[in-house]
């Protein structure tokens, strides 16, 4: 059978309603082995939430039967699929990290032949905050609002980028240098606007998405925005979501 591949996109929102379960809106772009989009076709999708590590415990799974649109995109709501005796609202987001595993059957059935895994970053904590009753250790200082930092020329990441949003409006590269003074857990928001391509590169001695000297790319189309999140996961190690 012809092999297919999937490109997972950033989780795009949390839906919280008083009379309905919590849900996460999720999109994925499906291409074939020749990088051609799978267009206007039903696909089978199975979503699993994995706790602690990529090979950790599956705490929730569900299936969907969406149809790709004219751009090869499928959109689902995690928490609204068909699940076997599991309750999405019972997931304890404070006991992460969590990873999302996406499996696809491009023929629309349940013979899943594609697997993609990506770490969940900020979105689940919005769900966690809904159920939290107290803020332990709160000192009265609210988190600052992220600043928008224009990004049009290739450069290395700087301390002023941490906690803010890099808005790339002209194709450029961002380099992660070795021993960059960014605390583990700190994040940088990334955006590529209106046809711009933002490439993030790890310098020698730096790991990106579990690969030494790795790269990640956000390729936007005209009148569209691609966005994601960069997080420092360890000394000289980073994770990017939303590619």
C-alpha positions, 0 to 999 in steps of 0.5 A: 500500500502506498505510504502516506505521511502526516504533518501535525499542526499546532493545537489551535484552541481550547473549547470550554462550555458550561454544559459540554466536555472540555475539548481541544481543537486540533488540525493536521495536514496529510500528504502522500509519500510524494508530498502531494496533499490528500485532498477531499478524501475521508481518512480514519484518525486515532488520537492518543494522549501519552503521559510523561514520555513518548513511550509512556502510558496512554491515558486517553484515546479516541477515533474520528472519521473526518474528510480532508478539505481542498488543502489536505487539512483535517480538523477535529475536536479532541474530546469529541471523538469515539472513545472506549470507556474513557473520559477526556475531562478526567485527564489530569493535566497537572501530571504531565508532560503529555504527548499526542500521538496521531495515527491515520488510515488514508482510506478512511478505515481503522488500518492505521498506517501513519504515526506522528507524535508531538509534545503538548505544550501550553494548551493543556494548561488552559484546561488545567486552569479551569479546574484549579481551585487555588494558586499555590505560592501566588505572590500577587505578580501576574505574568507579563503580556508577551511583546511582539518582536518583529523578525525580518533578518536572520540572526541568533536568538537573544535574551529579549526574545524569551517569553515574547512572540517573534513575528516573522514577516520576511523569510529568515533564519533563527539560530539557537547557539550553544549554551544560550542563557535561557532557563529550562521551561522558558518559551518563545512564541513563533509566527510566520506571516503572509508567505514568509518562511521562518527556519529555526536552526540548532547550532553545533552542540545544540539539540532541536526536537531530539536531533543534534543540529536539527532544524524546524520550519514554519512556511506560511502562505499568502494571507495566512499565518503559521505559528508554534512554540519553542521551549527549552527542554534541557541544557542545549536542548529545545522542542518546537511544536506547530510545524 
